[in-house]
Amino acid sequence: MSVKLSTTVNNINTIPNTENQLLIKEFYEFMKSSGTSEKYQNNNLKTIIAFGKSLDASVSFYSINKREYIIKC
């Protein structure tokens, strides 16, 4: 059973870093305004939420600047 987009959007708030939460919410709004499908939005959000949860609360997406850090997570 797949997860509904509304459930995925609610999961944004479970990311420990509030700055990352805001970035993902902005990204979601961008995807909506670009006319992407809900399935596309849902899949992208699920992936980036999982990545955001794997980071420490002190790590912002802005501070990630090396490929090795992404691969390590």
N, C-alpha and C positions, 0 to 999 in steps of 0.2 A: 504494500500500500504506500502510495506516495504522500509526501507531506504537502499540505496546502501552502500556497504563497503567504497567506495571512499568518500562519503558524511560523513560517520561516522569518517573516518580518518581525514578529514578536520576539524571536530568539536573538535578534540583534542586541537587545538589552542584556543578554547574558555574557557579553564580551566584557572582560574585566577592565579594559581601558576605555574611558568615556570618550576620549578624542577619536579612537578607532570606531566607536559606535556612531559618532556623528559623521565620520567619513563614509561609513557604509550606508547610512541613511541618505546622505547626499548622492551617493552612487545609485541607490535604488530610485531616488527621484529622477535622476538623469536617465536611467533606463526606461522609466515610465514615460517621460517626456519625449524620448526618442522613438516610441512606438514599438518597442521590443515585445515579444510574446511573454506571457506569464511564465511559461515553462522555462524560457531562457533566463528570465529574471530570477526565478526560483533556484535554478541550478547554479547560477553565478553567486547568489547570496549564500546558499548553503556552503559553497566552497570557501568563500572569503570569511564567513562566520567561523567555520572550523579552524581556519588559519588564525583568526583573531583570538580564538579561545586557547590556541596552543602557545600564545605569547604570554610573557609575564605582564602583569598589570602596568608595569613601568615602561613597557616598550610600545612606542607609537609606530604606526605604519611609516610615518615620515622619517623615522630614524633608521629604517631598514634600507641599507644602501649596498649590500653585498649579496651576491647570488648564494654564497655559502650559508648565510644566515637562513635564507628561505629553505634551502635543501635540508638543513639541519633539523628544522621543525617538522 
